[in-house]
Amino acid sequence: MKRIVLFCVATCLVVLFSCRFVGKNGEKEQVVDHCEANGRAILTGTFMGMPIGLNYVDGSLMVYDAAGKEAYKAISLKGNKVFPFLKRGAGPHEMLIPRGSINSDLDLMVVHCSNTHKKMKFSVRDLLSGVFSPLEVTDVVEKDQGFLFKFCVAGKGRYVGNYHFFKDDHTYALLDDNFKVINKGGSFPVYESSEKEKSITKSMVFQGRMFYNNKRNQGGMFYSQCRGFDLFKVDGDSIRIIRSELLNKPLYKVGGQPGDVVFSKENENGYLAVDCSDDYIYALYSGKSLAATNNNLMEIYHSNKVHVFDWDGHLVREITLDHPVNTFCIKDDSLFYGINAMDEPLIYEFSVK
């Protein structure tokens, strides 16, 4: 029970042979291809406390461990070497609540701490070779503009952040290297009763998993608590929304004050993890509720269903994994990695048929 509670708290802090998809704008149904992916357990001797994030980088896996003394582990797929780094704490090179983004094309990992408002930059190549000294440690100014939930590296000295702004209802911002807002974009999904809700409440409901592709200058966020997403494009100093979808309305109530959100047992959870290639976006979809799983939180936060989208936001394929995972990443369009954390965490390598 302790493991289940820790896993769900950590997850909340950080998120047929064919099927049919209907867009919210009344688009025609499209038949979606279906395929399967077979997995095999790898690196079985690797210890992980509570893994909830995963990236593939140059022959290694970068694991975010929500229960480890160090927040991250760099794991070599060839030599089975494990390099834990970034201790949790209040020291000069430590963080209590880290949130990171990796841009391997720039050889860059950036980690932000919401309670100390510090940002660290690391060389990915250094991390994979066991060198953990940050390239740079700076104070940032995101707290002066609102609350930064998540961010992704969107080029050299550029970031896209998912924000709750104090003075308006924009949802994304293009940020400079000091996390100062350059420009804003996006808005909350519109549905029955949404206009009555305060901005902070909608910010808490519509959080998700962010990603970015350098070659396309495009990225997005897939919602964690419902089936929906935003896709955005960065053009110079502007950020604009390409496509937004909300395919099931989140079910929740607000407690004693705005932002105090309690989701219904009937609420169908959304996306658990997302990654992308130059051609496709891959999103691990839950679609489960407490009511449907008999309050089984671990089942809600694991899935074997991957939705594949093109960069216009159209669902083109559904992949069924033969092992459920709580997080995943891709090496390419035919090879995935995922972690099953239901018992002792296991890493799987999946080959798409």
VOLO-866551 format. One line per 5 residues: number of its first residue (from 1); their letters; for each residue x, y negated, z negated of C-alpha. Coordinates in Angstrom, 3 decimals, decimal comma, always signed. Layout:
NUM	A	X:Y:Z ~ ...;
This chain:
1	MKRIV	+0,000:+0,000:+0,000 ~ +2,825:-2,422:-0,859 ~ +4,337:-1,858:+2,583 ~ +0,994:-2,520:+4,307 ~ +0,448:-5,779:+2,399;
6	LFCVA	+3,989:-7,004:+3,087 ~ +3,667:-6,135:+6,750 ~ +0,376:-7,978:+7,207 ~ +1,517:-11,067:+5,298 ~ +4,702:-11,203:+7,359;
11	TCLVV	+2,815:-10,756:+10,611 ~ +0,423:-13,580:+9,746 ~ +3,253:-15,899:+8,850 ~ +5,323:-15,698:+11,877 ~ +1,032:-14,120:+15,009;
16	LFSCR	-9,464:+4,327:+31,874 ~ -7,698:+4,401:+35,164 ~ -9,043:+0,957:+35,842 ~ -10,680:-1,760:+33,814 ~ -12,565:-4,945:+34,608;
21	FVGKN	-11,767:-8,520:+33,679 ~ -14,125:-11,479:+33,802 ~ -12,788:-15,043:+33,591 ~ -14,553:-17,638:+31,477 ~ -15,134:-19,808:+34,538;
26	GEKEQ	-17,385:-17,257:+36,177 ~ -14,696:-15,785:+38,400 ~ -15,347:-12,578:+40,267 ~ -14,503:-9,347:+38,534 ~ -11,192:-7,877:+39,532;
31	VVDHC	-10,194:-4,246:+39,280 ~ -7,005:-3,900:+37,263 ~ -4,444:-1,194:+37,902 ~ -3,691:+1,200:+35,079 ~ -0,474:+3,059:+34,366;
36	EANGR	+1,282:+4,773:+31,475 ~ +4,650:+4,464:+29,768 ~ +6,379:+7,316:+27,957 ~ +8,552:+6,551:+24,949 ~ +11,431:+8,223:+23,172;
41	AILTG	+12,777:+7,363:+19,736 ~ +16,245:+5,790:+19,805 ~ +18,718:+4,501:+17,192 ~ +16,951:+6,637:+14,594 ~ +19,482:+5,923:+11,849;
46	TFMGM	+18,903:+2,174:+11,952 ~ +17,480:+0,694:+8,749 ~ +14,822:-2,005:+9,127 ~ +12,746:-3,369:+6,268 ~ +9,745:-4,946:+7,986;
51	PIGLN	+10,425:-5,573:+11,708 ~ +7,881:-7,903:+13,340 ~ +9,831:-9,457:+16,233 ~ +11,968:-8,029:+19,040 ~ +14,058:-9,351:+21,961;
56	YVDGS	+16,227:-7,601:+24,536 ~ +19,514:-9,405:+25,224 ~ +22,374:-8,036:+27,332 ~ +22,325:-4,390:+26,229 ~ +21,265:-5,135:+22,658;
61	LMVYD	+18,088:-5,643:+20,654 ~ +17,543:-8,644:+18,415 ~ +15,153:-7,699:+15,584 ~ +13,387:-10,147:+13,294 ~ +13,127:-8,394:+9,905;
66	AAGKE	+10,578:-10,034:+7,606 ~ +11,689:-8,035:+4,553 ~ +15,466:-7,931:+4,982 ~ +18,034:-9,908:+3,008 ~ +19,109:-11,162:+6,405;
71	AYKAI	+16,360:-12,376:+8,697 ~ +17,813:-10,881:+11,898 ~ +19,639:-7,799:+13,095 ~ +21,559:-7,560:+16,372 ~ +21,573:-3,865:+17,361;
76	SLKGN	+23,768:-2,529:+20,170 ~ +21,942:+0,026:+22,325 ~ +25,233:+1,653:+23,360 ~ +27,425:+1,733:+20,294 ~ +24,627:+1,823:+17,694;
81	KVFPF	+26,305:-1,092:+15,920 ~ +24,120:-3,210:+13,652 ~ +25,000:-6,825:+12,850 ~ +22,647:-8,409:+10,274 ~ +22,810:-12,202:+10,085;
86	LKRGA	+21,165:-15,360:+8,696 ~ +20,697:-14,765:+4,974 ~ +17,494:-15,906:+3,342 ~ +18,119:-18,651:+0,827 ~ +18,708:-22,349:+0,254;
91	GPHEM	+22,427:-22,421:+1,068 ~ +23,966:-24,536:+3,858 ~ +23,825:-21,675:+6,389 ~ +20,720:-19,955:+4,976 ~ +16,985:-20,227:+5,627;
96	LIPRG	+13,932:-19,159:+3,635 ~ +11,343:-19,166:+6,423 ~ +13,176:-18,965:+9,774 ~ +11,501:-19,036:+13,174 ~ +13,688:-18,432:+16,182;
101	SINSD	+13,736:-18,574:+19,971 ~ +16,261:-16,956:+22,304 ~ +17,209:-18,205:+25,752 ~ +19,755:-15,715:+27,055 ~ +20,302:-17,658:+30,305;
106	LDLMV	+21,702:-20,492:+28,183 ~ +23,522:-18,121:+25,785 ~ +21,471:-19,747:+23,034 ~ +19,496:-18,745:+19,972 ~ +17,831:-21,566:+18,045;
111	VHCSN	+16,352:-21,065:+14,574 ~ +14,186:-23,583:+12,733 ~ +13,268:-23,598:+9,028 ~ +9,902:-25,199:+8,252 ~ +10,543:-25,792:+4,549;
116	THKKM	+13,997:-27,424:+4,869 ~ +13,452:-28,945:+8,363 ~ +16,827:-27,689:+9,567 ~ +17,761:-26,299:+12,964 ~ +20,637:-23,924:+13,708;
121	KFSVR	+22,097:-23,050:+17,086 ~ +23,951:-19,788:+17,728 ~ +25,762:-18,341:+20,718 ~ +23,981:-15,107:+21,642 ~ +27,267:-13,578:+22,838;
126	DLLSG	+28,866:-14,404:+19,487 ~ +25,999:-12,792:+17,579 ~ +26,198:-9,607:+19,633 ~ +29,923:-9,349:+18,884 ~ +29,507:-9,885:+15,133;
131	VFSPL	+30,361:-13,606:+14,931 ~ +27,649:-15,337:+12,911 ~ +28,848:-18,898:+12,395 ~ +26,283:-21,354:+13,838 ~ +27,438:-23,657:+16,609;
136	EVTDV	+25,481:-26,477:+15,047 ~ +23,345:-27,208:+11,974 ~ +21,167:-30,319:+12,087 ~ +18,194:-31,926:+10,370 ~ +15,189:-32,399:+12,646;
141	VEKDQ	+12,236:-34,792:+12,568 ~ +9,279:-32,548:+13,434 ~ +7,652:-33,198:+10,031 ~ +7,170:-36,884:+10,857 ~ +4,768:-36,058:+13,700;
146	GFLFK	+2,790:-33,066:+12,455 ~ +3,297:-29,429:+11,561 ~ +5,323:-27,291:+13,970 ~ +3,999:-23,719:+14,035 ~ +6,200:-22,205:+16,750;
151	FCVAG	+8,561:-23,256:+19,521 ~ +10,491:-21,907:+22,483 ~ +13,712:-23,068:+24,130 ~ +12,770:-24,696:+27,449 ~ +16,155:-25,743:+28,808;
156	KGRYV	+19,271:-27,439:+27,529 ~ +18,242:-29,730:+24,685 ~ +14,538:-29,177:+25,434 ~ +11,879:-27,243:+23,553 ~ +8,140:-26,683:+23,744;
161	GNYHF	+6,398:-26,622:+20,369 ~ +2,945:-25,487:+19,257 ~ +1,854:-28,252:+16,900 ~ -0,806:-29,477:+14,535 ~ -0,596:-33,219:+15,079;
166	FKDDH	-1,768:-35,559:+12,348 ~ -3,394:-38,108:+14,652 ~ -4,739:-36,270:+17,727 ~ -5,931:-32,919:+19,054 ~ -3,079:-32,079:+21,414;
171	TYALL	-1,702:-28,575:+20,894 ~ +1,726:-28,612:+22,588 ~ +4,665:-30,978:+22,760 ~ +7,830:-31,248:+24,801 ~ +10,612:-31,901:+22,272;
176	DDNFK	+14,159:-33,230:+22,516 ~ +17,151:-31,697:+20,748 ~ +16,185:-33,384:+17,491 ~ +12,605:-32,062:+17,790 ~ +11,308:-35,545:+18,492;
181	VINKG	+8,211:-35,565:+20,698 ~ +8,865:-36,597:+24,316 ~ +5,361:-35,878:+25,565 ~ +2,210:-34,014:+24,558 ~ -0,195:-31,709:+26,367;
186	GSFPV	-2,928:-29,134:+25,933 ~ -6,084:-29,073:+23,858 ~ -8,062:-26,616:+21,767 ~ -10,455:-24,154:+23,445 ~ -14,052:-25,327:+23,572;
191	YESSE	-16,867:-23,038:+22,395 ~ -20,079:-23,288:+20,443 ~ -19,510:-25,172:+17,150 ~ -15,820:-25,859:+17,921 ~ -16,365:-29,618:+18,188;
196	KEKSI	-17,563:-29,670:+14,574 ~ -14,315:-28,203:+13,269 ~ -11,443:-30,322:+11,982 ~ -8,192:-30,299:+13,923 ~ -6,280:-28,482:+11,166;
201	TKSMV	-8,868:-25,692:+11,160 ~ -8,557:-25,179:+14,917 ~ -4,766:-25,291:+14,598 ~ -4,887:-22,436:+12,081 ~ -7,265:-20,384:+14,258;
206	FQGRM	-5,426:-20,810:+17,574 ~ -1,898:-19,774:+16,715 ~ -0,055:-17,224:+18,786 ~ +3,069:-15,849:+20,450 ~ +5,108:-18,159:+22,675;
211	FYNNK	+7,405:-17,406:+25,634 ~ +9,250:-19,263:+28,396 ~ +10,822:-18,508:+31,789 ~ +13,731:-20,719:+32,920 ~ +13,499:-20,055:+36,646;
216	RNQGG	+9,829:-21,033:+36,796 ~ +9,963:-23,798:+34,163 ~ +6,828:-22,127:+32,855 ~ +5,763:-20,611:+29,574 ~ +2,737:-20,129:+27,411;
221	MFYSQ	+1,153:-18,855:+24,239 ~ -1,124:-15,851:+23,731 ~ -3,493:-16,175:+20,763 ~ -3,076:-13,838:+17,796 ~ -6,647:-13,925:+16,430;
226	CRGFD	-8,663:-13,673:+19,644 ~ -8,294:-12,727:+23,292 ~ -7,070:-15,827:+25,056 ~ -4,007:-17,756:+26,177 ~ -2,551:-20,976:+27,561;
231	LFKVD	+0,008:-21,202:+30,360 ~ +2,015:-24,410:+30,729 ~ +4,647:-25,872:+33,056 ~ +7,409:-28,349:+32,231 ~ +7,962:-31,007:+34,910;
236	GDSIR	+10,717:-33,444:+33,969 ~ +9,508:-35,175:+30,812 ~ +5,947:-33,898:+31,024 ~ +4,154:-30,729:+30,009 ~ +0,921:-29,708:+31,678;
241	IIRSE	-1,469:-26,802:+31,227 ~ -1,750:-24,519:+34,263 ~ -4,456:-22,207:+32,943 ~ -6,360:-21,621:+29,711 ~ -8,576:-18,642:+28,913;
246	LLNKP	-10,735:-17,729:+25,921 ~ -12,377:-14,359:+26,475 ~ -13,786:-13,731:+23,022 ~ -14,754:-16,302:+20,430 ~ -12,878:-16,006:+17,102;
251	LYKVG	-15,143:-15,156:+14,161 ~ -14,291:-16,969:+10,941 ~ -15,517:-19,276:+8,231 ~ -13,873:-22,238:+6,544 ~ -13,293:-22,166:+2,792;
256	GQPGD	-13,201:-25,065:+0,393 ~ -11,286:-27,420:+2,686 ~ -10,397:-27,765:+6,391 ~ -7,655:-25,341:+7,421 ~ -8,690:-22,754:+4,815;
261	VVFSK	-9,679:-20,131:+7,397 ~ -11,072:-16,701:+6,522 ~ -11,552:-14,380:+9,495 ~ -14,576:-12,101:+9,620 ~ -14,194:-8,333:+9,400;
266	ENENG	-15,813:-8,219:+12,849 ~ -13,202:-10,517:+14,369 ~ -11,303:-8,758:+17,163 ~ -7,617:-9,591:+16,890 ~ -5,701:-10,785:+19,924;
271	YLAVD	-2,083:-10,432:+20,999 ~ +0,710:-9,038:+18,822 ~ +3,732:-9,788:+21,018 ~ +4,538:-11,235:+24,438 ~ +7,510:-11,184:+26,820;
276	CSDDY	+8,051:-12,024:+30,468 ~ +10,074:-11,328:+33,591 ~ +10,442:-13,558:+36,647 ~ +7,342:-11,909:+38,144 ~ +5,051:-10,943:+35,261;
281	IYALY	+3,935:-11,684:+31,706 ~ +3,552:-8,727:+29,311 ~ +1,284:-9,082:+26,261 ~ +0,710:-6,417:+23,587 ~ -3,041:-6,514:+22,887;
286	SGKSL	-4,767:-5,357:+19,695 ~ -8,501:-5,924:+20,284 ~ -9,224:-4,284:+16,903 ~ -11,153:-5,505:+13,888 ~ -11,230:-4,607:+10,200;
291	AATNN	-14,764:-3,311:+10,640 ~ -13,808:-1,017:+13,526 ~ -10,706:+0,376:+11,780 ~ -12,224:+0,860:+8,310 ~ -10,016:-1,942:+6,940;
296	NLMEI	-6,841:-0,298:+8,252 ~ -4,502:-3,279:+8,577 ~ -1,617:-1,264:+9,958 ~ -3,827:+0,002:+12,776 ~ -4,950:-3,533:+13,633;
301	YHSNK	-1,339:-4,720:+13,883 ~ -0,231:-1,819:+16,085 ~ -1,317:-1,155:+19,638 ~ -0,494:+0,974:+22,664 ~ -2,152:-1,405:+25,149;
306	VHVFD	-0,090:-3,884:+27,197 ~ -1,824:-6,442:+29,427 ~ +0,213:-7,529:+32,453 ~ -0,477:-10,949:+34,014 ~ +0,907:-12,762:+37,008;
311	WDGHL	+2,177:-16,307:+36,499 ~ -1,169:-17,740:+37,607 ~ -2,758:-16,072:+34,565 ~ -4,552:-13,237:+36,384 ~ -4,655:-9,847:+34,682;
316	VREIT	-3,177:-7,395:+37,204 ~ -2,331:-4,267:+35,247 ~ -2,886:-2,469:+31,968 ~ -0,150:-0,208:+30,606 ~ -0,856:+2,462:+27,988;
321	LDHPV	+2,098:+3,357:+25,753 ~ +2,221:+6,881:+24,327 ~ +3,239:+5,461:+20,915 ~ +1,614:+2,437:+19,241 ~ +3,965:-0,435:+18,358;
326	NTFCI	+3,667:-3,677:+16,407 ~ +6,148:-5,632:+18,528 ~ +7,872:-5,095:+21,844 ~ +10,135:-6,622:+24,489 ~ +11,120:-5,838:+28,061;
331	KDDSL	+14,451:-5,142:+29,713 ~ +12,846:-5,301:+33,164 ~ +9,503:-4,494:+34,767 ~ +9,948:-0,750:+34,207 ~ +11,748:-0,434:+30,845;
336	FYGIN	+10,352:-1,647:+27,500 ~ +11,355:-1,428:+23,849 ~ +8,976:-1,381:+20,886 ~ +8,887:-0,678:+17,155 ~ +6,399:+1,456:+15,256;
341	AMDEP	+6,393:+0,278:+11,625 ~ +3,555:+2,396:+10,231 ~ +5,845:+4,602:+8,148 ~ +9,602:+4,252:+8,420 ~ +10,194:+1,876:+11,344;
346	LIYEF	+11,250:+3,600:+14,575 ~ +12,491:+1,982:+17,790 ~ +11,126:+3,410:+21,035 ~ +12,358:+3,046:+24,590 ~ +9,477:+3,190:+27,090;
351	SVK	+9,738:+4,025:+30,788 ~ +6,800:+2,900:+32,915 ~ +5,541:+5,588:+35,285;
